[in-house]
């Protein structure tokens, strides 16, 4: 299984994020996903933004820090499950997109 690592070696911590808040956590997983947690956002106290490169972009807004941190960790697990459905770096591989699309839809439903 792929491992989560700090995005840009942690250089994004403390900067302004896509939701106007301060980035407190920002990680990526080999294979093509990123998750970012911000606090003091424009629309809510906390925001979690997830990207599955080339497939999905999803943001979730949360009212309190304990819930946001728990959701962040749960969402990392969900993203790792989606990444496991993608092929390795073989760009010529044929991919049945339906399972990936279904997994993303379930992820968004689980983490509205």
GIHU-V907307 format. One line per field, one symbol per residue. ss: DSSP state (H for helix, E for strand, L for the rest). phi: phi as a letter, one per 20 degrees, with the letter a starting at -180 (. if undefined). A space follows every 10 residues. Layout:
# GIHU-V907307
ss=???
phi=???
This chain:
# GIHU-V907307
ss=LLLEEEHHHH LLLLLELLLL LEEEEEEEEL LLEEEEEEEL LLLLLEEEEE EELLLEEEEE EELLHHHHHH HHHHHHHHHH HHHHHLLLLL LLLLLLHHHH HHHHHHHHHH LL
phi=.fdfcgflln fefnefefdn eefdbbcccg oocbccdcdl efdafcbddc cdgncbcbcc dcecfgffff fgfffgffff ffgfeeffff fefedefgff gfffffffff cf
